[in-house]
Amino acid sequence: ERRRQEARAKRLEEERLQQQARDTESRRVRREADAMDREDRSSAAFVAFVARECDFRSYQATMPDVRAKTEKSLEVVLEWRSCEIQWRQGCDLRRQEELELQAKLESERKERDYLEWREQVRQERCQQQRLQARQELTLEKELQAELKRFELQGRDLLREREEHVQAQVEAAIHDAGIRGLRMKERGVSPSRALEEALALAERQRKMRDQSEPVKVEQELWEALLAKNRLAVTRKQAGTKTPRWGVFNT
């Protein structure tokens, strides 16, 4: 009897759990159906609102005032965009001009520094040459007399010679500049011509370096042959009896 009651209670409990699961599933399905129904109604309402808004805006676009305002707004936007593009292009152009100006100033500064350095080196070299020339002139009476004569006239012989050399150098630089301009007018690059001249000079130097040892060796060989021939000739001349030797008694 007790087992029957336990089995009955167990069966009732299982039926209760099954009924509870069916109720839970039914409520879940109902909630999902309600949610889908709400979403459908919301979507339909949104579509209807969009359709009404499109119709309203289309109606406004057909009105002259609204169309004019829209066109004016578009013109303002396009004009603003064009101004922005022009401003950016102007900024880029100014930046490019500033970079070119800086590069030009830097190039001029380097050129000026180089010319100053070259002039300083030239002056130092000329000063050394003057000192050396003065030392050499002290050993030459004629040049001493000429130097004395220039000094009595308030002139500096060495300075005038230096100025003459400087004038020749400047004339050479001027002529080189003119030749460079003429080469540019003919479409020839002066730097390219200089590189070719340097390359030619380098090839000639290498050829001289290669041919000089051969030439020296050839000269030594010819000198050795001449020395040997001279020795043989002297030896033969010493052993040969003269034609008049038989009468020399």
Secondary structure, 3 states (H helix, E strand, C coil): CHHHHHHHHHHHHHHHHHHHHHHHHHHHHHHHHHHHHHHHHHHHHHHHHHHHHHHHHHHHHHCHHHHHHHHHHHHHHHHHHHHHHHHHHHHHHHHHHHHHHHHHHHHHHHHHHHHHHHHHHHHHHHHHHHHHHHHHHCCCHHHHHHHHHHHHCCCCHHHHHHHHHHHHHHHHHHHHHHHHHHHHHCCCCHHHHHHHHHHHHHHHHHHHHHHHHHHHHHHHHHHHHHHHHHHHHHHHHHHCCCCCHHHCC
